[in-house]
Amino acid sequence: MKTIIEIHALQNFAPSNLNRDDTGAPKDAFFGGTRRARVSSQCLKRALREYFKGQNKDWVADRTKRVVDALKERLTPKLKDQKDFSEVNLLKTIEVAVSSLGSNKKVKVDKERKTDVLLFLSPGEIDALEKVITESFAELLKGKPSEQLVKNLNDAIDGEDKSRLSVDVALFGRMLAVMPEKSQYAACQVAHAISTHSVEREFDFYTAVDDLKPEDTAGADMMGTVEFNSACFYRYAVVDWEKLVTNLQGNRALAAKGLHVFLEGFVVAEPTGKQNTFAAHNPPEFVLVSVRRNAAPRNLANAFEIPIRVKKDESLTRKSAEELAKKAQTLQVAFGGEEQTFVLNLIEAKLNGLGTIAPALKDLLDKAILAVQE
């Protein structure tokens, strides 16, 4: 029986520019016929992965072209007493090893010791590569590794020991173009955040004065504009519990810990764009988590197809939450499925009996994880 965990959040940000496009303007999109503020799913996942690093660095893979330098730093103290060891020889062995990776095509290393493709490797996979290179230093130094050694190097990347996969790869997936058979299907999906209402771009005109300028202070020494907006964002993500457990080789305890951190990070992790300028640190004031079985995922963005409008003294977030609750109940009646829903409602929105109210985030997450494991 398939189990999915969905999280919906409403987050009202003060003036900010959290996620910029190629012109430096806040990203946006047309939805329901009007312009909405937007934060991309890639931006949100980046914030989540950074949050994961703060919880457990071994849960987070590195996406890099600089794996040669990373391996050099690790291997130098281990191989410095090896016969024929030198920095030049060490780099040669590492470059031969890294250039042996790939099935679709081989990885190439340039003069700056960077690979031609981004490699997305877990700490366990880096450890395994390090071990193979350490054990095969002499053979790699000759520059022509055997077929068995090439196999061993490639098996270090998600080989027979698939427990090397990190939690973030299990959740977010990865694509390795040079070895597509080692790509990983994600256990979660994250939507672009969009505003529940229409927005217009605004501009902040700024000037700066030279502190060491003589007494004449007329005129500015630098000036410019920064685009920004302020919006109540609807955010959504869904996790396939069985897929997450499968990706983590059946380790349900680790899957539960990873899910807990994912849900917590989804609520508290923020994009960092222009935060030194705007300091828009505004946590979500409405969070809904549903544990659902025998039902398809339900993104509730269509609750805001008609953009929310508020009158004087009305709360934009509260009205958005009430529309969200109506949409959730309408879809549940229409499509059914087993469901347990838990709500953090800091804005006292009228929910007409939707879900079990949790007084704090910890309580909300504990209830959701318990429901998943029932």
C-alpha positions as CSV (number, residue, x, y, z in Angstrom):
1,M,0.0,0.0,0.0
2,K,1.6,3.2,-1.2
3,T,2.2,5.9,1.4
4,I,2.9,9.5,0.5
5,I,3.7,12.4,2.8
6,E,2.6,15.9,1.6
7,I,3.6,19.2,3.1
8,H,1.9,22.5,2.4
9,A,3.1,25.8,3.8
10,L,2.0,29.4,3.6
11,Q,4.9,31.9,4.2
12,N,4.4,35.6,4.0
13,F,7.7,37.3,3.3
14,A,8.4,40.9,3.9
15,P,10.0,42.9,1.1
16,S,12.7,40.7,-0.4
17,N,14.4,39.3,-3.5
18,L,14.9,35.7,-2.5
19,N,15.5,34.1,-5.9
20,R,16.7,36.2,-8.8
21,D,16.4,35.7,-12.6
22,D,19.2,36.5,-15.1
23,T,18.5,40.3,-14.8
24,G,18.6,40.3,-11.0
25,A,14.8,40.7,-10.6
26,P,12.7,38.4,-8.4
27,K,11.5,35.4,-10.3
28,D,7.9,35.3,-11.2
29,A,5.3,33.4,-13.2
30,F,1.8,33.8,-14.7
31,F,-0.8,31.7,-12.9
32,G,-4.5,32.0,-13.1
33,G,-4.0,34.8,-15.6
34,T,-2.0,37.1,-13.3
35,R,1.6,37.7,-12.4
36,R,2.7,35.8,-9.3
37,A,5.9,36.0,-7.2
38,R,7.9,32.7,-7.5
39,V,10.7,30.9,-5.8
40,S,12.1,28.0,-7.9
41,S,12.1,24.5,-6.7
42,Q,15.9,24.3,-7.3
43,C,16.4,27.3,-5.0
44,L,14.2,25.7,-2.3
45,K,16.0,22.4,-2.6
46,R,19.4,24.1,-2.3
47,A,18.2,25.6,1.0
48,L,17.1,22.2,2.1
49,R,20.4,20.5,1.3
50,E,22.2,23.2,3.2
51,Y,19.9,22.6,6.2
52,F,20.8,18.9,5.9
53,K,24.5,19.7,6.1
54,G,23.9,21.4,9.4
55,Q,22.1,18.3,10.8
56,N,24.5,15.6,9.5
57,K,27.2,16.2,6.9
58,D,27.3,12.5,6.0
59,W,23.7,12.8,4.7
60,V,24.7,15.3,2.0
61,A,26.5,14.5,-1.3
62,D,28.8,16.9,-3.1
63,R,28.1,18.2,-6.6
64,T,31.5,19.1,-7.9
65,K,34.0,19.2,-10.8
66,R,36.8,19.3,-8.2
67,V,36.9,15.7,-7.1
68,V,40.6,15.4,-8.0
69,D,41.6,18.1,-5.5
70,A,39.2,16.6,-2.9
71,L,40.9,13.2,-3.3
72,K,44.4,14.7,-3.2
73,E,43.7,16.3,0.1
74,R,42.4,13.0,1.6
75,L,45.1,10.8,0.1
76,T,48.2,12.9,0.8
77,P,48.6,11.9,4.5
78,K,47.7,8.2,3.7
79,L,50.2,7.7,0.8
80,K,53.1,10.0,1.7
81,D,55.2,7.0,2.9
82,Q,54.4,5.0,-0.3
83,K,57.2,4.2,-2.7
84,D,57.4,6.6,-5.6
85,F,55.2,9.1,-3.7
86,S,55.3,12.7,-4.8
87,E,52.6,15.3,-5.4
88,V,53.0,14.9,-9.1
89,N,52.7,11.1,-9.0
90,L,49.7,11.4,-6.6
91,L,47.9,13.7,-9.0
92,K,48.7,11.4,-11.9
93,T,47.2,8.4,-10.1
94,I,44.0,10.3,-9.1
95,E,43.5,11.7,-12.6
96,V,43.9,8.2,-14.1
97,A,41.4,6.9,-11.6
98,V,38.9,9.6,-12.2
99,S,39.3,9.3,-16.0
100,S,38.4,5.6,-15.7
101,L,34.9,6.5,-14.4
102,G,32.0,6.2,-16.8
103,S,30.1,3.7,-18.9
104,N,28.3,6.0,-21.4
105,K,31.5,7.9,-21.9
106,K,34.6,8.4,-19.7
107,V,35.1,11.4,-17.4
108,K,37.7,13.9,-18.7
109,V,40.0,15.9,-16.5
110,D,41.3,19.3,-17.8
111,K,44.6,21.1,-17.1
112,E,43.0,22.8,-14.0
113,R,42.2,19.3,-12.6
114,K,38.5,19.8,-13.1
115,T,36.2,17.2,-14.6
116,D,34.2,18.0,-17.7
117,V,31.0,17.1,-15.9
118,L,29.6,17.7,-12.5
119,L,29.9,14.6,-10.4
120,F,27.3,14.2,-7.6
121,L,28.9,11.8,-5.1
122,S,28.0,10.9,-1.6
123,P,30.6,10.9,1.2
124,G,30.5,7.1,1.2
125,E,31.2,7.0,-2.5
126,I,34.2,9.4,-2.1
127,D,35.4,7.1,0.7
128,A,35.2,4.1,-1.6
129,L,37.1,5.8,-4.4
130,E,39.8,6.8,-1.9
131,K,40.1,3.2,-0.7
132,V,40.5,1.8,-4.3
133,I,43.1,4.4,-5.2
134,T,45.0,3.7,-2.0
135,E,45.1,0.0,-2.6
136,S,46.0,0.4,-6.3
137,F,48.5,3.3,-6.2
138,A,51.3,1.5,-8.0
139,E,49.1,0.2,-10.8
140,L,47.4,3.6,-11.4
141,L,50.8,5.2,-11.5
142,K,51.6,3.1,-14.6
143,G,48.7,4.9,-16.3
144,K,47.0,1.8,-17.7
145,P,44.6,0.3,-15.1
146,S,43.4,-3.2,-15.7
147,E,39.7,-4.0,-16.6
148,Q,39.3,-5.2,-13.0
149,L,40.6,-2.0,-11.5
150,V,38.4,0.1,-13.8
151,K,35.5,-2.0,-12.6
152,N,36.5,-1.5,-9.0
153,L,36.7,2.2,-9.5
154,N,33.2,2.4,-11.1
155,D,31.8,0.1,-8.5
156,A,32.8,2.6,-5.8
157,I,30.0,4.8,-7.3
158,D,26.8,3.1,-6.2
159,G,28.2,-0.4,-6.7
160,E,27.2,-3.5,-4.9
161,D,27.2,-1.6,-1.7
162,K,24.3,0.7,-2.4
163,S,24.2,1.7,1.3
164,R,26.8,4.4,0.3
165,L,24.0,6.6,-1.1
166,S,23.4,9.7,1.0
167,V,20.0,10.7,2.4
168,D,19.9,13.8,0.1
169,V,20.5,11.7,-3.0
170,A,17.8,9.2,-1.8
171,L,15.4,12.1,-1.5
172,F,16.3,14.4,-4.3
173,G,17.8,11.9,-6.8
174,R,20.7,12.5,-9.2
175,M,21.6,12.2,-12.8
176,L,25.1,11.1,-13.8
177,A,25.4,11.6,-17.6
178,V,28.6,9.6,-17.8
179,M,27.1,6.6,-16.1
180,P,23.3,6.8,-16.4
181,E,22.9,3.3,-14.8
182,K,24.0,4.9,-11.5
183,S,21.4,7.7,-11.7
184,Q,18.9,7.7,-8.9
185,Y,15.2,8.4,-9.1
186,A,14.1,10.9,-6.4
187,A,11.8,9.9,-3.5
188,C,10.5,13.5,-3.2
189,Q,9.1,16.2,-5.5
190,V,9.3,19.9,-4.7
191,A,7.0,22.5,-6.4
192,H,7.9,26.0,-7.3
193,A,6.6,28.3,-4.6
194,I,4.1,30.9,-6.0
195,S,2.3,33.8,-4.4
196,T,-1.4,33.3,-3.5
197,H,-2.1,36.7,-4.9
198,S,-1.0,39.0,-7.8
199,V,2.2,41.0,-7.4
200,E,3.9,43.9,-9.1
201,R,7.6,44.5,-9.1
202,E,8.9,47.3,-7.0
203,F,12.2,49.2,-7.2
204,D,14.5,50.4,-4.4
205,F,16.6,53.4,-5.5
206,Y,19.8,53.6,-3.4
207,T,22.8,55.8,-3.1
208,A,26.2,55.6,-1.4
209,V,28.6,58.3,-0.3
210,D,32.4,58.1,-0.2
211,D,33.3,58.2,3.6
212,L,36.7,59.8,2.8
213,K,35.3,62.5,0.6
214,P,36.0,66.1,1.6
215,E,33.4,68.2,3.3
216,D,31.4,68.8,0.2
217,T,28.8,66.0,0.4
218,A,26.6,67.1,-2.5
219,G,25.9,64.2,-4.9
220,A,26.3,60.5,-4.5
221,D,29.4,58.4,-5.3
222,M,27.3,55.4,-6.3
223,M,23.7,54.8,-7.1
224,G,21.5,52.1,-8.5
225,T,18.2,50.2,-8.1
226,V,17.3,46.8,-6.6
227,E,14.0,45.1,-7.6
228,F,12.0,43.4,-4.9
229,N,8.5,42.2,-3.9
230,S,6.6,41.1,-0.9
231,A,4.4,38.0,-1.2
232,C,2.6,35.3,0.7
233,F,3.9,32.1,-0.9
234,Y,2.2,28.7,-1.2
235,R,4.8,26.0,-0.9
236,Y,4.4,22.3,-1.5
237,A,6.4,19.1,-1.5
238,V,5.5,15.3,-1.6
239,V,7.6,12.3,-0.5
240,D,7.1,8.7,-1.6
241,W,7.8,6.8,1.6
242,E,8.3,3.4,0.0
243,K,10.7,4.9,-2.6
244,L,12.7,6.6,0.1
245,V,13.0,3.3,2.1
246,T,14.0,1.5,-1.1
247,N,16.6,4.1,-2.0
248,L,18.1,3.7,1.5
249,Q,18.3,-0.1,1.1
250,G,15.4,-0.8,3.4
251,N,16.8,1.2,6.4
252,R,13.4,2.4,7.7
253,A,15.0,4.0,10.8
254,L,17.3,6.2,8.6
255,A,14.4,6.9,6.2
256,A,12.3,8.2,9.2
257,K,15.1,10.4,10.4
258,G,15.7,11.7,6.9
259,L,12.0,12.4,6.4
260,H,11.8,14.2,9.8
261,V,14.7,16.5,8.8
262,F,13.3,17.0,5.3
263,L,9.9,18.2,6.7
264,E,11.6,20.3,9.4
265,G,13.9,21.8,6.8
266,F,11.1,22.5,4.5
267,V,9.5,24.7,7.2
268,V,12.5,26.5,8.6
269,A,15.2,26.6,5.8
270,E,15.1,29.9,3.8
271,P,16.6,30.9,0.5
272,T,19.5,33.3,1.1
273,G,19.1,35.6,-1.9
274,K,19.6,39.3,-1.0
275,Q,19.0,38.6,2.7
276,N,21.8,40.9,3.8
277,T,19.8,43.7,2.0
278,F,16.3,42.7,3.2
279,A,16.5,40.4,6.2
280,A,13.2,38.8,5.3
281,H,13.3,36.1,8.0
282,N,9.6,35.3,8.1
283,P,8.8,31.7,9.1
284,P,5.6,30.0,7.8
285,E,2.5,30.6,9.9
286,F,0.4,27.9,8.4
287,V,1.7,24.4,7.8
288,L,-0.3,21.3,6.8
289,V,1.2,17.8,6.6
290,S,-0.9,14.9,5.3
291,V,0.0,11.2,5.4
292,R,-2.0,9.6,2.7
293,R,-2.4,6.1,1.4
294,N,-4.0,4.8,-1.8
295,A,-4.3,8.3,-3.3
296,A,-2.4,10.3,-5.8
297,P,-0.5,13.5,-4.8
298,R,-2.5,16.7,-4.6
299,N,-0.8,20.0,-5.1
300,L,-3.3,22.6,-3.8
301,A,-2.1,25.6,-5.8
302,N,-5.5,25.8,-7.6
303,A,-6.9,27.1,-4.3
304,F,-5.3,30.3,-5.6
305,E,-6.2,30.1,-9.3
306,I,-8.3,33.2,-8.5
307,P,-5.8,35.4,-6.7
308,I,-6.5,36.2,-3.1
309,R,-7.6,39.7,-2.4
310,V,-8.1,41.1,1.1
311,K,-10.0,44.1,2.5
312,K,-8.6,46.5,5.0
313,D,-7.6,44.8,8.3
314,E,-7.9,41.3,6.7
315,S,-4.9,38.9,6.9
316,L,-3.6,37.8,3.6
317,T,-2.1,34.6,5.1
318,R,-5.3,33.7,7.0
319,K,-7.5,34.1,4.0
320,S,-5.1,32.1,1.9
321,A,-5.2,29.3,4.6
322,E,-8.9,29.2,4.6
323,E,-9.0,28.9,0.8
324,L,-6.4,26.1,1.0
325,A,-8.5,24.2,3.6
326,K,-11.6,24.5,1.4
327,K,-9.6,23.1,-1.6
328,A,-8.1,20.2,0.4
329,Q,-11.6,19.2,1.7
330,T,-13.2,19.5,-1.7
331,L,-10.6,17.2,-3.3
332,Q,-10.7,14.7,-0.4
333,V,-14.5,14.3,-0.8
334,A,-14.1,14.0,-4.6
335,F,-11.2,11.6,-4.8
336,G,-11.1,9.9,-1.3
337,G,-8.2,7.8,0.0
338,E,-7.0,7.1,3.5
339,E,-5.6,10.3,5.1
340,Q,-4.3,11.7,8.3
341,T,-3.7,15.4,8.4
342,F,-1.9,17.6,10.9
343,V,-2.0,21.4,11.0
344,L,0.1,24.1,12.5
345,N,-2.2,27.1,12.5
346,L,-0.6,30.2,14.0
347,I,-3.0,32.6,12.3
348,E,-6.2,31.1,13.7
349,A,-7.6,30.4,10.2
350,K,-11.1,28.8,10.1
351,L,-10.5,25.3,8.9
352,N,-14.0,23.7,9.3
353,G,-12.6,20.6,11.0
354,L,-9.6,20.0,8.7
355,G,-6.9,17.9,10.4
356,T,-5.6,17.6,13.9
357,I,-4.2,20.9,15.3
358,A,-0.6,20.8,16.6
359,P,0.5,23.5,19.0
360,A,4.1,23.6,17.8
361,L,6.2,22.4,14.9
362,K,7.9,19.6,16.9
363,D,4.5,18.2,17.8
364,L,3.3,18.5,14.1
365,L,6.4,16.6,12.9
366,D,6.3,13.9,15.6
367,K,2.6,13.1,14.8
368,A,3.3,13.0,11.1
369,I,6.3,10.6,11.4
370,L,4.3,8.4,13.8
371,A,1.5,8.2,11.3
372,V,3.9,7.2,8.5
373,Q,5.2,4.3,10.5
374,E,1.8,2.9,11.6
